[in-house]
Amino acid sequence: MREEFAIQYAGLRAKERGYPKYRLVYREFTIPAEGRLELQGHNEIWLIVYIAWGLIVKSDYGRYENFYIQGNIENVHEHGDRIEIVNTRKYQRTIRFLQVILKTENDGSKT
């Protein structure tokens, strides 16, 4: 999804889930050839804003396989909880997320 839309969507999703406060962080990962990466995204929403060809993203929210389009994708792909990224290719690949960290009243943060 385009970054401008992802930022707007992030705010709507956070409020929809009952969190008026949230923080946005761009996260970019390089996945080694035929490698995998596992993330924990509890109390967070991870939105794909860029994905290289040949990556698979699986989470408790669903699965996204990118074998047709490289770069920016036009639709929403939201992930969270346990996230696994698999590179099916023989070359390293890159993925970029907009991480939406949902804030609670007593999470210890200043904002």
Buried (B, 14 or more C-beta within 10 A) or exposed (E): BEBEBBBEBBEEBBEEEEBEBBBBEEEEEEBEEEEEBEBEBEBBBBBBBBBBBBBBBBBEBEEBEBEEEBEBBEEEBBBBBBBBBBBBBEEEBEBBBBBBBBBEEEEEEEE
